[in-house]
Amino acid sequence: MENVSMPSNSSARSGIFQEEIRHPLIIRWIAYFFSVLFHPLFIPAIAVWYLVYLQPGYFTGTPEDSKFMTVFKVAYNTIFFPALTVLLLKAVGFIKNIFLRTQKERIIPYVATNIFYFWMYLVLKNQYGIPPILTSYIFGIFLASSLGLLANAYFKISMHALGMGSLCGLILVIIFSGFSYVVFLPAMIIFLLTGFVCTSRLVVSNHTTFDIYTGILIAILCQFVSYLFIG
């Protein structure tokens, strides 16, 4: 059974005390698994892989080597460089933990990630054969990350929720753009995974439901705004 104890001062948010629930070990391990597997850094590469290899229509007729290079470039710029930035910040002492547990520790990684996202958008925008849905998605995550940086000044918005929300936003954009007949199963899987990942963050982190819902909503809205102007 779950144990409930009163929280310390550090777990209070805006003067409102919340119950600190001690979940069973197996639940916490599952939550860590989903948190790592669907880390925010991995989401853009997962989304692009889905568009390139699983979503019919957008990359039909594109050579296999071009498909691979598209996914590789996105993964390289949105995983390797942001992760390297965090490791360097830890090495020089700017942050205490690579998991970025405090709002202050997240400021520089947010800024660096935004730079890499915008750079990736510019690269894809000027590359022949890249469908608008892909460039609008990348610009959408840039917008969401930028708003996440602003929100971070006031509360600890969930980066995982921003990431999974961008996936939800992408699939909803595809549906509203007329591809609803081929995305029913992917949509159900993505929505289910979003629930698992966001619930996991409530289990293994000090996020509140407000942090989670705000992150999802911002990411979805940014995908639609980006698609309206770019897609």
PyMOL commands that set and color helices and strands:
alter all, ss='L'
color gray80, all
select helices_A, chain A and resi 9-11+25-37+40-54+64-91+104-125+132-151+159-182+184-204+209-230
alter helices_A, ss='H'
color red, helices_A
select strands_A, chain A and resi 3-5+20-22
alter strands_A, ss='S'
color yellow, strands_A
deselect
rebuild
show_as cartoon
